[in-house]
């Protein structure tokens, strides 16, 4: 019997996969637990349509990420922070502050979780920061920390 998996099933497949299983396994285990649905022609067409929509969505996200990368890659972002006399900051510059600075300067919304800081920024100066916009779009920017 051919079934379409509605959830990930260990040692069988991932959600959306069409797999061939024995009739008993499908009727007694997969179907009652809503882990799969029977693969009919109409359901296979629905699955193909969902795959096409997902591909379009992924392509659009990638194109948007590439546009953002072209806009901010190699740029310098200025973050103002309070510091002592020796140039040491009170606290540290966080990825949220960097995301806010990018948003105000370039009008681009970036999730703070996508910003990778190698070591905590605790002094004035310039620091390299990597931003993972997408799997294929990674932007490198410099963060300059100035005194407030």
Buried (B, 14 or more C-beta within 10 A) or exposed (E): BBBBBBEEBEEBBEEBBBBEBEEEBBEEBBBEEEBBBEBEEEBEEEBEEEEEEEEEEEEEBBEBBBEBBEEBBEEEBEBEBEBEEEEEBEEBBBBEBBBBBBEEEBEBEBEEEBBEBEEEBBBBEEBEBEBBBBEEBBBBBEBBBEEE
